[in-house]
Amino acid sequence: MYKLFYTLKSASMGVRVLLEEIGAPYELLETSVESDKPRPSEQLAINPNGWVPVLTWEGGTMYECAAITMFLCDRHPEAGLAPSIDDPARALYLQTLVYFSNSVQNAYQLTYYPDRFADTPADEPSAQRRGVRRLRETWQVIDDQICDNEWVLGNRFSAADIYLFMLTTWLRKARGHSVINEFPNVKRIADLVVKRPSVQFVYQPWIENPEY
Ligand SMILES: N[C@@H](CCC(=O)N[C@@H](CS)C(=O)NCC(=O)O)C(=O)O
C-alpha cells in the first residue's frame, strides 16, 4: 500500500495519476502547499523542504516528483509507462523528466515563490518577471523537442506525457504566464492526456475550473 502526501494543484497530482494508471492501492494523506500553513510532522521528517509529493510504502520513503515517477514506473513495468533500461527511448525519457523537474518546474517556482529567489522584497517583481520569461523559454524547448511527434517519446505514450500534462495545469494568466496555445505541440499532447480516465478522475477539479 502506497501513501502519498497530497494536495490539489500540486505535483502530487501527477503521482496520483501514475498510481491510478498502475492500479496500485494507495492512500492520500492531506497536506498543504500554502506558505502559512503547517505541514504534518511525518511529511517533514521525510522531506524537510515541506514540498509534495512525498511517497511512502512498506520498506521506504522518498520525495522529488521526477524520482518518484522513475521509481514507480520501474517498480511496475507491467503498466508500460516507461521504456525499459535497455530501450533506446530510455535516454529521452530520463532527459525529459529531469528537464521538467530542474528547468520547467524551477521556472514555475520563480513565478509562484519569487521571495525565494530575491534578496529583498523590492527585488521580487524582477524575479517574478524573469521567471515568466524563463518559463516561456523552457516550454519552448519542450515544444521544439516534441516537434511533430505524437507523444513526448515519439509514437508511444509514457509517464513523461502525464508529467507534461501536470505541468501545463500550472499555467496561470493571472501570474503573467504564457498561454498553452503558444506551444501547439505541448497542447496537442496535453489534449490527449486529459482524455485518459485516470486524468479525468484525478484532475476533475481542474477540468471544471482551470483557474481553480
Ligand atoms: N523539486 C520538487 C519540487 C516540489 C514542489 O515544488 N512542490 C510544490 C507543489 S507543486 C510544493 O510543495 N510547494 C510548497 C512549498 O514550496 O512550500 C519536486 O519535483 O518534487
The ligand as an SDF file (V2000), in Angstrom:
LIG
                    3D

 20 19  0  0  0  0  0  0  0  0999 V2000
   11.5710   19.5210   -6.9000 N   0  0  0  0  0  0  0  0  0  0  0  0
   10.3830   19.1900   -6.1760 C   0  0  0  0  0  0  0  0  0  0  0  0
    9.5060   20.4130   -6.1020 C   0  0  0  0  0  0  0  0  0  0  0  0
    8.1700   20.1080   -5.4980 C   0  0  0  0  0  0  0  0  0  0  0  0
    7.3370   21.3570   -5.3110 C   0  0  0  0  0  0  0  0  0  0  0  0
    7.7690   22.4920   -5.5790 O   0  0  0  0  0  0  0  0  0  0  0  0
    6.1300   21.1360   -4.8110 N   0  0  0  0  0  0  0  0  0  0  0  0
    5.2630   22.2690   -4.5570 C   0  0  0  0  0  0  0  0  0  0  0  0
    3.8740   21.9570   -5.0410 C   0  0  0  0  0  0  0  0  0  0  0  0
    3.8480   21.6680   -6.7670 S   0  0  0  0  0  0  0  0  0  0  0  0
    5.1950   22.4900   -3.0730 C   0  0  0  0  0  0  0  0  0  0  0  0
    5.1540   21.5550   -2.3080 O   0  0  0  0  0  0  0  0  0  0  0  0
    5.1840   23.7560   -2.6850 N   0  0  0  0  0  0  0  0  0  0  0  0
    5.1070   24.1730   -1.3240 C   0  0  0  0  0  0  0  0  0  0  0  0
    6.3510   24.8860   -0.9340 C   0  0  0  0  0  0  0  0  0  0  0  0
    7.2510   25.0690   -1.7660 O   0  0  0  0  0  0  0  0  0  0  0  0
    6.4160   25.2720    0.2320 O   0  0  0  0  0  0  0  0  0  0  0  0
    9.6540   18.0290   -6.8360 C   0  0  0  0  0  0  0  0  0  0  0  0
    9.6760   17.9850   -8.0800 O   0  0  0  0  0  0  0  0  0  0  0  0
    9.0910   17.1800   -6.1530 O   0  0  0  0  0  0  0  0  0  0  0  0
  1  2  1  0
  2  3  1  0
  2 18  1  0
  3  4  1  0
  4  5  1  0
  5  6  2  0
  5  7  1  0
  7  8  1  0
  8  9  1  0
  8 11  1  0
  9 10  1  0
 11 12  2  0
 11 13  1  0
 13 14  1  0
 14 15  1  0
 15 16  2  0
 15 17  1  0
 18 19  2  0
 18 20  1  0
M  END
$$$$
